[in-house]
Amino acid sequence: MDFSDGFVSAEHRELHRSAAESADPLSVSPIKVSESPKPPRSPKSPAGKGHQGGKRVSSKAGSPLKKDRHSHSPKTGKPKKGGAGGKGIWGGLLDTDGSHFLDAKDPNYDSSEENDQLAAERLSSDFGEYKKKVLVIVEEYFSTDDIGSTANELRELGKPSYDFYFIKKLISMAMDKDDKEKEMAAVLLSTLYADVLDPIQVYKGFAKLVESADDLIVDIPDTVDILGLFIARAVVDDVLPPIFLKKLGSTIPQDSKGFEVLKRAEMGYLAAPLHAEIIERRWGGSKTKSVDEVRGRINTLLTEYVTSGDKKEACRCIKDLKVPFFHHEIIKRALIKAMENPQHEARLLDLLKEASDKGFINSSQLSKGFDRMIDTVDDLVLDIPNAKGALKSLISKAASEGWLSASSLKSMAAHPQKQLLQEADIKIFKHKIESIIREYFLSGDLSEVNNCLEQENPECYSELNSIFVKKLISLAMDRKNREKEMASVLLSSLCFPWEDVVNGFVMLIEFADDIALDIPIVVEDLAMFLARAVVDEVLAPQHLEEIGSQWVGSESVGSKVLQMAKSLLKARLSGERILRCWGGGGSSRASGWAVEDVKDKIGKLLEEFESGGDVGEACRCIKELSMPFFHHEVVKKVLIMAIEKKNNVRRVWGLLEECFSSGLITVNQMAKGFERVAECLDDLALDVPDAKSQFTHYVHLAKEGGWLDSSFSVTHAETETESKPAPAG
């Protein structure tokens, strides 16, 4: 609907847009708005409100930038008698006014149009009533600070699809108040999240706030800072996912105030050291909590839980801490207690599983807690001799129970200490690997390189692995595309721990200025090598942040390399393009295949497997595709086969299980495959009515098996089917 004529109010526009977005586009037509101009004020009437000395004054105080759009012409815009209107006026047969109605005797009459119009009017009325009640609820909350009462009133409204407006209204009103109300709003959102407020509605509410930043700044001059802090606080409180900033930032104009808000949240708050504690205390919240005090309370609740075994009470205490950004400390201390007293191990793991399943501790905090234990396990050996073995056992049990993704954790490979390496040994190693790499560029023999590395670095020193990565890429950058392709292929075949590869790239970036003297396009080449490492699954996308954390300056070489690598990976069909960037020379891989050819091969191998093929043979065929960045297509096709052909569900599901357990399909590719199926569920439902309920069931199974992170969520359409019975088979 076009509102450019200026006769429809801003409030009516917002009502129309919000109602239209919340409505089902298949069942409700757009809202009909009468666009007839208002009759002019009588020239003889006395000057009323908004008029001084015969001149019109805007009736909206405090908004001098908004001009009055009402016409000053005495013409009404209606047609002349028996004909069209005057100059610039539509009249005659094209003239419409508010008296328009549907006539059942009209040859063009459509009964569905009348039903749609009535439905739209009811929708508009419902949303208007909701807005009035929400205003009262928010004002009462700021007066009483009663979270329980506010939650009950929201539930009684019974309009969860409109809750995005509650988010928007709560924060916009708090922005114009003192720090006390801002803190109250942040606490309310954190408390009601997931229990009363659907995450999708929270996401949508914040998105609408960002989009309306240009309007908010008229009345609230420091909108950019305040709204940026609200978004940062929501990320710290795990109300918004961190990806919110990048995802929304790519959809709004860069010259808008909304884009400035996202930048302020990311660079001004979330990028700062100790940002979580700073953001938490910005409006006066948690002032009485010190880190030592929180640690003491965590230790107390774990001690009491070990004695009583009351999981419900322990989870309540975890929630009452109100420090979701510090939950990794709970994981660490629980694991230490389990390692010190093996008889308490089962009980403590049960608590962590319960807290994870109920959402009290999210997956990122779980991984962070386990990673901290991996970092400090060498020190624990002094007090707990079997610390490494005990930690490995705990990780294995947590992964087998499905509440921890072991593949997302740091490597526990035993690496000798760096101080054991002498400078002379490093020099000898550098000299030898240079000869090994040059010979490889001539012969292309991957197995020979692996054998030589085993001889030169039998203890798998982490530092020597990183030096090899640095030397390999630096030598390749000074050669042709053939050698660059060979270097990437070798890197993907070495199976170095990701930490060693990351350190190798960090060393390259550190010496990039020196390399640039011989290779002017060092930034472009390094970015391509980095993007290729992600495509080849040598590194995960999150490892780019690990590299970027060491190069924060916007003008640093590292930042430029990282920015370019991310741009390459975001491009359409990025995997195929990056894989072919150097022509595929020197590789025995099938990188020259078109995407459609690969899809066809995947379809055929799955058909052969379904008809009685061997799991091992199917895995071998998938591996021989040599396109790890495209394994999500395998996941997608297997899931669709399971949904469409219920009789062979266990068989095809077993293939995915084998691919994951053997490391053939990574967590990233598994999640990507599930996301692709979620996108086409509506089309699948046309042929398989219960496709959505089946997909939700498979998501739960994948989470239980540790294939998917517990934070993986299906769309709103799928979540509505969770209460339905699981499919047979």
N, C-alpha and C positions, 0 to 999 in steps of 0.2 A: 504493500500500500504506500502511496506517495504522500508524504506530509509536507511537501515543500511549499505549499501555498501559504503557510504561516498561520492558519486559522485553528489549528489543533494544538492544545496546550502540551507543554513538556511532560506533565503528569500523565496525560492521556497517551502520549507516545510510549512512555515507560510501561504503562499498563498493557498496552497492545503488544509490545515486544516481549515482556515477561510472560504474559499469558500464552502468546503464540509459541514460545520456546518450551513451555511446560506442557503444552497440549500435544496430543497424538496427531501428527500431520495427516494420518490416513482417515481420521474420524472427525476432525474439526476443521472447518474452513476459517480463514482469517476473519478478524473482527471487522464488522462494518461500522464505519464512522461517518457520520453526516458531515459533509464539507461545505454546507451552505453558509454563506457569510452572515455575520450578525447584523441586524438592522442598526442604522446609525443613531447616535444620540440626537434628540431633537435640538435644533439650533436655539430654541427659545428656553430650553431647560437651564436652570442655574448651574454654575460650576460646582460640581460635587467633589468627592474624594479623588485625589489624583490630579486636580486642576487648580492652577494658581494663575491669576491674571490672564485667563484665556489661553494659557499655554499648558500643554499636556505634560505631566510629570509621571515618571515610572512609579507604579504602585508597589514595586518590590524593593523595599529598602535594603541597602547593603549589596545590591547587585547592579552597580552603575554600568557594567559592561554589557548587560543584556538590554537591547533596545526594544521599545514597544513596537510590535509589528502590526497593530490595528490600523486600518486605513483611515485617513482623515477626509477622504472624499465624501461628499453628501450623497453620492450615488449608491444605491443599494445593490447594484449588480444584477437585479432581476430584469427579465426581458421587457421590452416595450409591449404595449398592448397589441396583440396580434402579430408580433414579430420578434426579431432578435434584439439583443441589448445594444447599448451604445458602444463607443470605441473601446476596444480592449476587453469587452464583456462577452462571455459565452451566453447565448440565450436561445430562445426558440426550442427546438426539439431536443437540444443537448442539455437543457437546464434541468437540474434536479434539486430537490429540497428534502427536508426531513419527512415530508408526507408520503414518501415513496413506500409502497407495500406490494407484496406478491399477490397476484390475481390468479385464482385457480382456473378461470376461464381463458386466461392468456394461452395462446397456442404454444408458447415457449415455456410455459410453467413447468417447473421441476419440483416435486414434493421434497426431494432430498435437500434442495437448496434451502427450503424453509426450515427443515430440521437442523441443518448445519448452522443456520443463522441463530436459531433458538439455543443450540448447544454453545455457540460462541458467546452469546449474551449471558448464559448461565455461568460460563467460565469466567467471563469478565466480572460478573457480580461476585462470584466466590473469591476471586483474587483481591478485589477491592475490599471485601469484608475481612479477608485475612490480613491485609495491610493495616487496617484500623486496629485489629486486635493485637498484632505484633507491636505496634507503637505503644500500646498500653502495657504490654508485658515487659518491654525493655525499660520503660520509665519506672515501673514498679520494681524491677530488679535493681536498678541503680539506687532506688530509695531504700530497699529492704536488704539487699545482698543475700537473698534467700535462693540458693541454687536449686534446692529440691522443689520449691514451689514453682519456679520458672520452668523446670523440666516437666512437671505435671501439667502445667498450662499449655505447653507446646504439644504434649501428647494429646491433650483433650481437643486441640484444634483439628487433629486428624487430617492434616494436609502436608504430608512429608514432601510432596513434589514442589511445594512452594517454599521450603525451608531455606533455599538460597537467599530469599529476600530477608529472612530473619538475620542471617549472617551479615548481609550488607547493611541492614538498618542498625544492628547492634554496634558494629564497628564505626559506621559513619557518625552515629550519635556520640560514641565514646571519644572519637577524634576531636570533637568540639568541646570536650569536658576536661576535667583535671586528671592528673596521673592516677588518682584513686579509681576513677571510673574506667580508665584504660586498662589498669591491672585487673579490675573486676571482669571486664569483657574478655580478656585473654584467659583468665581462670575459668570462666563459664564455658568458653569454647572447648578448652582442654578437657573439662569434666563431662560435657555432653557428647563429645565426639564419639561416634560409633554406637553409643548406647541410645541416644535420642536423635542425633543429627547424622544423617547418612554421609559418608565421606564424599560421595559424588556431589551432594548439595553443598558441602563445605567448599569443595574445589570450585564449584560454579559461583558461589557467593563471593569468594575472593577474586575470581576472574572478573566479575562485574564491577567490583570496587576499583580494580586496576583500570578497567576500560572507562570508568566514569571519573578518573582522576582529574581530567581537564575541567570538569564541572565542579568537583569538590574544592579545587584550589581557589575558586572565586570567593567562597565563604571561609575556607580554612587555608590561609597562606602557606603554612608549613605542612601541607598534605604529603608532599614527597617524602619527607623525613618520617612523619608519624605513620603513614600507611606502609612505608618500607619497613619500619620497626615492627608493625603488627604482623607483616608477612614473615619476617625473620623469626619472630616469637612463635608463630604457628609452625615453622619448620623445626625449631628447637623443641617444641612441645609435641612433635610428631603428629600435628594436625594436618599439615600440608607436606607432601613429598618434595624433596629438594628439586626434582625435575620440573616442578611447577614453574620455576623462574625461567628456565630455558624454553620450555614448551610454550608458555604464554608469550614470552619475549619474541618468539619467532612469528607471532601472528598479529602483533600490534605495530603501528608505525613507530619508527625509531625517533621521530621528532615529537612524540607525544609525551605528556606528563606520566602516563602509565609506564612507559619504557624507562623513564627516569626513576620511578618508584622501584621497579625490579632491580635496576642497577644499584640503587642505594641499599636495598635489602641484601644483595649479594656481596658487593664490594665494601659497603660501609659497615655492615654488621656481621654477616656470616663468614667473611674472609678474615676477620680479626682474630688474633690469638685469644684463647680462652673466651671465645665469643658466647658460648652457651651460658656461662655464669654471668657475664656482663649483661646480656639481653634479659636474662631472668630477673635481674635486679634493677633494670632501668626505670621501672615505674614504682619501685618500692617493694616489689615482691621478693620473698625469701631472704630478706635482709638479716633475719636472725639465724639463718642457716649458713654455717661454714662447711667447708669440705670435710674437715675432721669430724664435725658433728654428724654429718650425713653418713660418713664411714662408720662411726660408732653406732648409729641407729641400724645400719645394715648388718653389722656384726651381731647386734643384740637380737634382731628378728631372726637371723639364721640360727643362732644358738637356741632361742626359744622354740623354733620350729623343729630342730633336731630332737629336742626333748619331748615336745608334745605331738608332733606329726600332724598338726592341724594346717592343711594346705590352704583352706579357705581364709583363715586368719592371717597366714603369712602373705597371701596375695593381697589382702586388704591393706596390710602394712606397707607393702611395696607401692601400692597405688597412693597411699596417704603420704608417702615421701614427697611426691610431686616433683620429682627430678628425673624425668624420662631420659634426659641426655646423659645421666650418670648411672644408668642401669647396668652398664658393662661392669661396674664395680661389684654388683651383686653376683654376676656370673663368675668373676674372678675369685671372690672370697668363698663362694659355694664350692668351686672346684678345688681350692686349696684345702678346705675342710674335708672334702671327700677323699683327697689324696692322703691327708694326715690320718684320717680314721676310716679305713675301708668299710667298716661296719655301717657307716652312715651314708655310704655312696648311693645306694638305691633310693633312699629317702630324699636326698638332695637332688638327684637327677629327676625324680618325680615332681619336685617343686618347680624346677626349671622348665620341665615339659608342660606343666599346668599353666605356669605364667606365660609361656609362649603361646599355647593353644588359646588361652583366654584373651590374648592381646595385651597383657600387662607389660610384657617385655617384647619389643619388636625384633625382627630378624637382624637388623643392622647392629643393634646393641648386643645381641647374642654373638654374632661374628666378632665384634670388637672385643668382647670379653674373652673369648677363646684365643684370639690373636694376641692379646696382652699376656695370656698364660704362656703361649708359645714363645713370646719374646723373653720371658723371665724364667723359663723352665731350667735353664743352665744354672741360675743362681739358687733355685729351689733344691737342686741336687745335693747341696751342702747339708740341708736339713732333712730332705726326703730322698734317700739314695735312689729309689726307683721312680723318681718324678717323671722322667720321660716316658717310661713304659706305662705308668698310671695315666698320664695325660692322653697318650695314644688310645688306651682302652676306653677312656671317657668319651673321646671324640667319636670313636667307632660305635659305641652304644647310643650316643645321641643321634648320630647319622642314621643308624639302623631303625631307630624309633621314629624318624621322620621329622624331627623338630630342629635339625641342624643340617645345613648344607656344607658338608666337609670340603667340597671342591672350592668353596669360596674362601677357605682359610689359608693362612700362610703355610709354606712348606716346613716340615719338621725334619728335613734331611740333615743328618749330622755333618756339619762343616767344621773343619779345624779352625782354630782361632787365627785371626789375621797376623798377630804378632809372631806366629811360628814361621811366617814366610820372610825370608831374607831378601834384601834388595838385590843381591847377586842372583838369586833364584828367579826373581821376576824378570831381570834383564835377559837371562838365558832363555826363559820361556817366550818372551817377546820376539827374540831373534828366531827361535825355532818355528813359532806359529806363522811368522811371515813367510817362511819357506813353504810350510804346509799349505797356506792359503794360495800362494802363487802356483803351486803344483796342481791344486784343485781347479783353479781357473783354466789350466791347460787340459786336464784329464776329465774333470767332471765326476770323479769317483767319490761318492758320498761315503761309502763304507771305509775307504782308505783314510779319510779325514777323521772319522769316528775312532778308528783303531789308533791313529797317531795321537789323538787327544787323550785316549785312555793311557797311553804310554807316558805322555808328558805331564798329565795331571791325574794320576791314579787315585788320589784322595778326593778328587772333585772339589778342589778349593774354590770357594765362591768368588774370591777376588780374581783368580786366574780365568774363570769362566767369563767374568765381565770384561776382562782385558781382551779375551778372544773376540767377543762380540764387537767391541770398539775397533779392533784391528781389522776384522773382517769387513765391516761396513765402510770404514775410512779408506781401505784399499779399493773397494768396489766403487766408491763414489768417484774415484779418479780414473775409472775405466769406462768401457762402453756399456750399453744396455744389457748385453749378453752376460757380463760379469755381475751386474747388479741383480739380474734375475737369479743367477746361480747363488749369489750371496743370500738372497731371501729364501731360496729353496733349502740351502744348507742350514740356515738358522731355524727353519721349521722342523728339520729332521734331527736336530741335536738334542732336543728334549731337556734343555737347561731349565732350572727353576726360574719362575718368572722374576724373582728378586734379582737374579744375576743379569737377566736381559734388561730389566729396568735400570740397574746400575750401569750397564754398558752404554745405554742411550744417554744417561745423565753425564757420563764421562765424555761422550761425543759432543754433547751440547756445551759442556764446560770448555772444551777446546775448539769450539766452532769458529771463534775469531781467528785462530791460527790456521785452521783448515781453510777458511775463506780466502787466504792469501793465494792458495793454489786452486781452490774450487770456488769460484764466485757464487755459484748457485747452491751453496751448502744448505741454506734453509729449505729450499724446495726439495732437494734430495733427501735430507734427513726426515722431513715431514712425510715423504712418500715411503721411506723405509719403515717409519713408525706406523703409518696407516696399514702398510702391507703386513706388518707383524700382528696387528689386530685382526685383519682379514684371515690370516693363516692360523688364528687361535694361539699364536705364541704368547700374546698378551691379551688380556681382557680389556674392554673399553674403560673400566674404572681405573686401570693401571695408568692411563694417560694422566689422571688427576695426581697419581703418585709422583709422576715425573714433573707435572706442572707445579706441584706444591713447593718445589725447590727453586722455581724461577718465577717469582711473583711480579717482577717489573713488567709493565706493559710494553716497554721498548726493548726488553732483553731478547736475546736470540732464542732462548728456550721458550718464551711466551709466543714468539712468532712461529716457531716450529710446531708447537702444540696447537695453536689456532689454525694453522694450515692443515694439519693432520685431521683435526676434527671436521673441518670444512670438506675435506676429501671423503671422509666416512659418512657425512650426512647427505651427500649427493645421491640422486636417483641411480639405482643399479650400481652402487658404489663398489660392492664386492667384486662383481665381474670386471668393472673398469680398472680397479686397482690391481687385480690379479693379472690383467693384460698390459699393465702400464709399461713394462719393458719388453713386451713381445713374447713372453714365455720362452725365450731362448735359454738353452742349457738345462731345461727341465724335461723330465719324462712325464710330467703331469699332463692331464688332459685339459689344460687351461684354455685351449682353443675352442672348446665346445661352446655352442650357444646355449643360453638358458633353457630354451625349449627342448634341445637335445637332452640335456641333463634331466629335465622333468620327465621326459619320455623314458629314459633309462631307469629312473627311480620307480616310475609306474610299473615297468615290466618286471623289475627284480622283485617288487612287492607282490605282484600277481603270481610269479613263480613260487615265492615263499608261501603264499596263502594256499596254493594248490598242493602243498606237500613238501616244500623245500626245507633245507636245513638252516637253522638259525646261524650257525657258524659261517655257512656259505653266503647267506644274506649279508652278514656283517662284513665279510671279505669284499663283496661287491660294492657295498657302500664306501668302504675305505678306498677301494681302487678308483672311485670317482675323483679322488684327490681334490675335492672342493669342500673343505670343512666349513667354510662360511655359508654353504648352501644346505647344510644338514637339517635346517629348520623345515625344508621342503619334505624330507623324510618323515619328520614328526607330524607335519600337517596331513600328509597323505595317509599315514597310519591311523590317525585320529578319525579322519573322514571314513576310512574303511570300517573302523570299529563302530562308528555311529550308523552307517548305512547297512552293514552286514553283521547283525548281532550274534550270528551263530559261530563266528570265528574270533570273537573278542579276545578271549584268553590267549589265543595263538599270536595274534598281531601285537597284543599288549606285551607279551613275553619278548618279542623282538625289541621293542623300545627299552624294556628292562635290561636286556643284555647289552644293548648299545650304550646305555648310560653307565652300567656297572663296569664295563670294559674301558670307559673313557672315550669311546668313539664319538658320542654326542655329548657336548658340554652343556652345562646349566644354561648358558646364554642362548645356545641354539635351541634347547628344549623350550625355554620360555618364549622365544621368538616363534616357534612352531605353534604353540598353544595360542599365542596372540593372533596369528594368521587365521586360525580356525575360528576364534571369537569374532573376527571381522566378517566372516562369511556365514555366520550362524543363521541370519535371517533367510538367506537363500537356501540353506540346508533344510530349514524348517518347512519349506514348501513341499519337499519330498518326504521328509522324516519329521512328523509333527512333534515328537519328543526330543528333537535334537538338542535343544537348550538344556533340558534336564540331564540328558546323557553327558553332555560336555561338562556341566557342573560336577557331575559324579566323577568324571575322569580327572578333573582338576584336583579334587580331594584325594583321589588315589595317588596322583603324582606328588602331591605335597607329603602324603604319608610315606612315600618311597624316597623322599629327599630329592626328587628330580626338579621340583619347583620350590622356589623360596616361599616361605609362609606369607610374605607380603604380597605375593602375586594375587591379583583380584580380577575377577571377571566383570564384564559390564553390567549395568543395572538390569538389563534384560535377562541376564543369566542368574543374577542373585535372587530374582523373584522365584526361580524354580528350585531353590535349594530344599524347600520343604517337601518336594515331590519325591515319591519312592525311587530308589536307584533302579536303573535298567537291569534286566535279566542278562545272564551270561557272564 
